[in-house]
């Protein structure tokens, strides 16, 4: 049984500081635009499966990452699928506020976050950080529900700012992701 939220704790490093990435890994991990849009170009049918969406208590390090004093946040966890195959596990954290723009982000349903946020010209993003998730990482418990073999996985995260809202998005590329081809 998987407990949500799935841990995305890792040794996050600035993506530009890692020299051992292949060209394909760089193309996917350091993609500055919408990962959703990039995935859509690779498949016939793109879909989102919502795994969990609930309130949680932001710990001190999460508050620091989001530069906020709110104690309550919203955690959303989804799978991004291409032609029915899980490609990316994505997790987002938003501080809970009454901001109208944030309410729009919380009412996504099965729509991908990338389809909404990248439509805003005032969207800002911090530099992308990347991390490696080994075969013992808790995220592998989720992976094992979809894939028979565990393998080290790459992930990326960054903080987005839109109007008054700051939110974190972490994306972990699953075993069949195009990043590994």
C-alpha positions as CSV (number, residue, x, y, z in Angstrom):
1,X,0.0,0.0,0.0
2,X,1.4,3.3,-1.1
3,X,1.3,6.3,1.3
4,X,0.7,9.7,-0.3
5,X,2.5,12.0,-0.6
6,X,5.4,9.9,-2.0
7,X,8.7,11.2,-0.7
8,X,10.7,13.2,-3.3
9,X,13.5,13.9,-0.8
10,X,16.8,13.6,-2.6
11,X,20.2,15.1,-3.2
12,X,18.9,17.9,-5.4
13,X,21.6,19.8,-7.4
14,X,21.5,22.5,-10.0
15,X,21.0,20.8,-13.4
16,X,23.6,22.9,-15.1
17,X,26.3,21.7,-12.5
18,X,26.0,18.0,-13.5
19,X,28.3,17.2,-16.4
20,X,27.7,13.4,-16.7
21,X,24.3,13.7,-18.5
22,X,23.8,12.4,-22.0
23,X,22.4,14.8,-24.6
24,X,19.0,13.1,-24.4
25,X,19.0,13.3,-20.6
26,X,19.9,17.0,-20.8
27,X,17.1,17.6,-23.4
28,X,14.5,16.1,-21.0
29,X,15.8,17.1,-17.6
30,X,16.7,20.7,-18.4
31,X,13.6,21.4,-20.7
32,X,12.7,25.0,-19.8
33,X,9.2,24.9,-21.3
34,X,6.3,22.7,-20.5
35,X,7.2,19.0,-20.0
36,X,3.5,18.2,-20.7
37,X,3.8,19.8,-24.2
38,X,7.0,18.0,-24.9
39,X,5.5,14.6,-23.9
40,X,2.4,15.3,-26.1
41,X,4.7,15.6,-29.1
42,X,5.9,12.0,-28.5
43,X,2.6,10.1,-28.3
44,X,-0.9,9.8,-29.9
45,X,-2.8,9.9,-26.6
46,X,-1.6,11.9,-23.6
47,X,-3.5,11.6,-20.3
48,X,-3.2,12.5,-16.6
49,X,-4.0,10.1,-13.7
50,X,-4.5,11.9,-10.4
51,X,-3.1,9.7,-7.6
52,X,-3.8,12.1,-4.7
53,X,-4.8,15.7,-4.0
54,X,-5.0,16.8,-0.4
55,X,-4.0,19.3,2.2
56,X,-0.8,18.7,4.2
57,X,1.3,20.5,6.8
58,X,4.2,22.3,5.3
59,X,7.4,21.6,7.2
60,X,10.1,24.3,7.7
61,X,12.2,23.3,4.7
62,X,9.1,23.3,2.5
63,X,8.1,26.7,3.7
64,X,11.6,28.0,3.0
65,X,11.5,26.5,-0.5
66,X,8.2,28.2,-1.2
67,X,9.2,31.4,0.7
68,X,6.0,31.4,2.6
69,X,4.8,31.4,6.2
70,X,1.6,29.4,5.6
71,X,1.5,26.1,7.5
72,X,-1.0,24.4,5.3
73,X,-0.4,23.4,1.7
74,X,-2.0,21.4,-1.1
75,X,-0.2,18.4,-2.4
76,X,-1.1,17.0,-5.8
77,X,0.4,13.8,-7.2
78,X,-0.2,12.6,-10.8
79,X,1.1,10.3,-13.4
80,X,1.6,11.6,-16.9
81,X,0.9,8.9,-19.4
82,X,1.7,8.6,-23.1
83,X,-0.4,6.1,-25.0
84,X,-1.4,4.5,-21.6
85,X,2.2,4.1,-20.4
86,X,3.2,6.0,-17.2
87,X,6.1,8.2,-18.2
88,X,6.4,10.7,-15.3
89,X,5.3,10.9,-11.7
90,X,4.8,14.5,-10.8
91,X,4.1,16.1,-7.5
92,X,3.3,19.8,-6.8
93,X,3.0,21.7,-3.5
94,X,1.1,24.9,-3.2
95,X,0.6,26.9,0.0
96,X,-3.1,27.1,0.7
97,X,-4.5,30.6,0.1
98,X,-7.7,32.3,-1.1
99,X,-5.9,33.7,-4.2
100,X,-8.2,33.3,-7.3
101,X,-5.3,32.1,-9.5
102,X,-4.4,29.5,-7.0
103,X,-8.0,28.3,-6.8
104,X,-7.9,27.8,-10.5
105,X,-4.7,25.6,-10.1
106,X,-6.6,23.5,-7.5
107,X,-9.5,22.9,-9.7
108,X,-7.5,21.0,-12.4
109,X,-9.1,17.6,-12.2
110,X,-7.4,15.5,-14.9
111,X,-6.0,18.4,-16.7
112,X,-2.2,18.7,-16.5
113,X,-0.7,21.6,-14.5
114,X,1.6,22.4,-17.4
115,X,-1.3,23.2,-19.7
116,X,-2.5,25.9,-17.3
117,X,0.7,27.6,-16.0
118,X,2.6,27.9,-19.2
119,X,-0.3,29.9,-20.7
120,X,0.6,32.8,-18.4
121,X,3.2,35.2,-19.8
122,X,4.2,36.3,-16.2
123,X,5.1,32.8,-15.1
124,X,8.6,32.7,-13.6
125,X,10.7,29.6,-12.8
126,X,13.8,29.0,-10.7
127,X,16.7,27.1,-12.2
128,X,15.9,23.4,-12.6
129,X,17.4,21.1,-10.0
130,X,17.9,17.4,-10.7
131,X,18.4,14.3,-8.6
132,X,19.0,10.6,-9.0
133,X,16.6,8.2,-7.3
134,X,18.2,4.8,-6.5
135,X,16.5,1.5,-6.4
136,X,15.9,1.8,-2.6
137,X,14.2,5.2,-2.7
138,X,10.6,5.3,-1.5
139,X,9.4,6.4,-5.0
140,X,10.3,2.9,-6.2
141,X,7.3,1.6,-4.2
142,X,5.0,3.5,-6.6
143,X,7.1,2.5,-9.6
144,X,6.7,-1.2,-8.7
145,X,2.9,-0.9,-9.2
146,X,3.5,-0.2,-12.9
147,X,6.9,-1.8,-13.7
148,X,8.4,-5.2,-12.8
149,X,12.0,-4.1,-12.5
150,X,13.4,-1.2,-10.4
151,X,16.1,0.9,-11.9
152,X,17.7,4.2,-10.9
153,X,15.5,7.1,-12.0
154,X,16.1,10.8,-12.8
155,X,14.0,13.6,-11.5
156,X,13.8,17.3,-11.7
157,X,12.2,20.1,-9.7
158,X,11.8,23.8,-9.7
159,X,9.8,26.6,-8.0
160,X,7.3,28.5,-10.1
161,X,5.9,32.0,-9.4
162,X,2.6,33.1,-10.8
163,X,1.1,36.4,-9.5
164,X,1.3,36.0,-5.7
165,X,1.6,32.2,-5.7
166,X,4.8,30.2,-5.4
167,X,4.6,26.4,-5.9
168,X,7.0,23.6,-6.3
169,X,6.8,21.0,-9.1
170,X,8.9,17.8,-8.9
171,X,8.9,15.3,-11.8
172,X,10.4,11.9,-11.7
173,X,10.9,10.1,-15.0
174,X,9.6,6.5,-14.8
175,X,11.4,3.5,-16.4
176,X,9.8,3.7,-19.8
177,X,10.2,7.5,-20.2
178,X,11.7,8.9,-23.4
179,X,14.6,10.3,-21.3
180,X,16.1,6.7,-21.1
181,X,16.0,5.9,-24.8
